[in-house]
Amino acid sequence: MNNKAIVDDWRIKPRLPLLWFIDFLLKQRPIADAIFEDVKRRETLRNILLSIYANKKSVDETLVEIIREPANDEGALDAFVSIVTGPPGPNPVQLMPSISIPVLVL
């Protein structure tokens, strides 16, 4: 869920200081809260989804609400900060050699 897993990628490496700065800002509770409040707004979520979904018609009010609803749960801000600033986990490219069965990638 964050770009730290691909820090060896030449496109990410120059942006590492920016990613670290964003991590620092998100660890400041008032700043994280303000950013999260903006991210979970319907219009912001719709714009994010439109930038991700190839089929723009899939981004309807139902989808926006399905994604937005859990953002109001207790602990949602902490989960958001943890996902964005936390360790990225294993790099999928590095894991590929250990896969010994056929895999369909879509």
N, C-alpha and C positions, 0 to 999 in steps of 0.2 A: 504493500500500500504506500510505500514511499520509494524515492529514487536512490536510496543508499545502497540497495542491493546491486546496483550497476555502476558503482563509482569508478570502475575501470573503463567504462565506456567514455570515449573521447568527447562525446556530447555532454556528458554529465560533469566530468572532472573540472572544467572551468567554472562550473556553477556551484561547486561544493561550498565555498564560503557563503554563498547566498542561502543554501540549504541549512548550513549550521546557524546562520543568523535567524532564519525562520524558526528553527528548533528553539533557539534561545528566547525569541519573542513568545512562542507558544507556551513556554514554561513559566511565563509571567501570567498569573491567573486573570487579572483584569483584561489583558490584551487577548488572551486565548478566549475569554468569554465574549468579548466584542466580535472577534473574528467568527467564532462559532455561531453567534446570533445572526450574523450576516449570511453565513453559509447555509443555515437552515431556513432562511426566508424562501418562500415559494418561488419568487422570480429568480433568485440566485441559483437555487437547485435546478430550476428549469433550464437556465443558461448552461450550467455545468453539464446536465444530461444531454442537451442539444449538441454540446461540443464533443461528447463521447459516443453517442448513438449514431450509427450510420443511417438507420432508418428514422428520420426525424418525426415521422408520424407516430412512432411508438412512444414518444414523449408526450403523454397526455396528463390530465389532472390526476387520474388514478395512480399512475406511476409516481408522480411527484409526491403525492400523499403517502404512498407505501414507503417511500424512502424517508420522507419528512417525519412521519409519526414517531419512530423510535428516537429521533433527535430530541424529543421532549421528555424522554424517560430520565429518571434519576441516574446519574453516572454517565450520561451521554457525552458530556463535555470531556470528562476524564478519558473515556474510550477514544474519542476523536484525537485528543492530544497524544495519547499513547500510540495510536496507529501512525500518526504523522511523524512523531519524534522518536519512536522506539526503534529497536533493532529491526532490520529488514527481514531477517531470516535468511535461509540459504538462497543463493543465486540459482535460479532455474537452469541456466546454461551450465553451471558447474555440476548440477545434479544429473544432467542428461546421461553421462557415461555410466552411471550406476543403474540405469533402467535396463532391465533385461527382457522385457516383454514388449510387444508391439503397442504403440501409442498413436491415437488419432488426434492430431492437433487441428483445431478449427480456428 
